[in-house]
Amino acid sequence: AWHTRPTPSHVRIDHGVVDIVVGQRQHRFDLHNERTEVEMSGKPGDGDWQVVFRRRSLAPVVVTGRMVDAEAFTEALRAWHPAL
């Protein structure tokens, strides 16, 4: 039998910069930069809620409700992207 462990993750927003650490990988997105592409699907609290940070030539980085408090994270993001 296989045991899978969830990949440890950490997400925070500090002065408009989203810092996402998943396992050994770290990603940073500057919410002040108008070219930062952020999309939200679902509603905070729903099982399918997620926020997607798009990157030009790389796979997107996805934040889910398993990584953050969805309502608090959405509220914080809306300070910079009110349309979310």
C-alpha positions as CSV (number, residue, x, y, z in Angstrom):
1,A,0.0,0.0,0.0
2,W,1.1,3.5,-0.8
3,H,0.9,6.3,1.7
4,T,0.9,9.8,0.2
5,R,1.6,12.8,2.3
6,P,0.2,16.1,1.5
7,T,2.9,18.5,0.2
8,P,3.6,21.1,2.8
9,S,2.6,24.5,1.7
10,H,2.7,28.1,2.9
11,V,0.9,31.1,1.5
12,R,1.0,34.7,2.7
13,I,0.5,38.2,1.4
14,D,3.0,40.8,2.6
15,H,2.7,44.4,1.3
16,G,1.0,43.3,-1.9
17,V,3.4,40.4,-2.7
18,V,1.9,36.9,-2.6
19,D,4.5,34.4,-1.4
20,I,3.6,30.7,-2.1
21,V,5.8,27.9,-1.0
22,V,4.8,24.3,-2.1
23,G,7.3,21.7,-1.0
24,Q,10.7,22.9,-2.1
25,R,9.3,25.4,-4.7
26,Q,8.7,29.1,-4.0
27,H,6.7,31.5,-6.1
28,R,6.2,35.2,-5.7
29,F,3.5,37.4,-7.4
30,D,3.5,41.2,-7.1
31,L,-0.1,42.3,-6.9
32,H,1.0,45.9,-7.5
33,N,2.1,44.9,-11.0
34,E,-0.9,45.2,-13.4
35,R,0.5,42.4,-15.5
36,T,0.1,39.9,-12.7
37,E,-2.7,37.6,-13.9
38,V,-5.0,36.4,-11.1
39,E,-8.2,34.4,-11.6
40,M,-10.6,33.0,-9.0
41,S,-13.1,30.2,-9.7
42,G,-15.8,29.0,-7.3
43,K,-16.8,30.8,-4.1
44,P,-14.7,31.0,-1.0
45,G,-15.8,28.0,1.2
46,D,-16.8,25.8,-1.7
47,G,-14.9,22.7,-2.4
48,D,-14.0,23.8,-5.9
49,W,-12.7,27.3,-4.9
50,Q,-9.3,28.2,-6.2
51,V,-7.1,31.1,-7.2
52,V,-4.9,30.7,-10.2
53,F,-1.8,32.8,-10.8
54,R,-0.9,32.7,-14.5
55,R,2.7,32.7,-15.7
56,R,3.6,33.3,-19.3
57,S,5.7,30.3,-20.3
58,L,5.3,28.2,-17.1
59,A,2.4,26.2,-15.6
60,P,0.1,28.3,-13.4
61,V,0.4,28.3,-9.6
62,V,-2.9,27.3,-7.9
63,V,-4.0,28.1,-4.4
64,T,-6.8,26.0,-3.0
65,G,-8.9,26.0,0.1
66,R,-6.7,23.2,1.5
67,M,-3.8,25.7,1.6
68,V,-5.4,28.8,3.0
69,D,-8.5,30.2,4.7
70,A,-10.4,30.9,1.4
71,E,-12.5,33.8,2.7
72,A,-9.6,35.6,4.4
73,F,-7.3,35.1,1.3
74,T,-10.0,36.3,-1.1
75,E,-10.6,39.4,1.1
76,A,-6.9,40.2,1.1
77,L,-6.6,39.7,-2.7
78,R,-9.5,42.0,-3.3
79,A,-7.5,44.9,-1.8
80,W,-5.5,44.8,-5.0
81,H,-7.9,43.1,-7.4
82,P,-11.4,44.2,-6.4
83,A,-13.0,42.4,-9.4
84,L,-12.2,38.9,-7.9
